[in-house]
Amino acid sequence: LVSSIDGQSRDIVSLGKSVESLERQLISAIQAKPSDEELFSVLFTDNPTPICFIGPDHKFLRINRACEEFWGYSAGELSLMTFSELTLEEDIQADLENVEQVKTGSLSRYRMQKTYVRKDGKHIRAILYVFRYPSTGAFLHYISIVVPVV
């Protein structure tokens, strides 16, 4: 079981459907007019699930509050870091290979289970969902959704 986007414990299949729905809603909100900032806030800023936008250099471009709670770092600290710095060493290579495939368009998204290392040194298992934005055309950034495993 994993802790889902709405805080409930769910199996992997139903969680995947929830993440796909959130992905579609986030893309719509990103592409929406500035007047839809409230929608973006509900889907991203106030979401209890860690969601982040990551640049081509693997640095955090934008994170929600749940990311700060999950990793134990402030938004300012995270903005100076790459996701590899938060990943257990044994999971880094597979993650880097996957993100490169997403960046080049070989994959539009991927999911993997990995271990993160918090600021306090604690290890946290999670399922990471990564997709490219935009899904076609010139690559701008990755959108990552991190779902802790309970």
Disulfide bonds with the S-S distance in Angstrom:
none
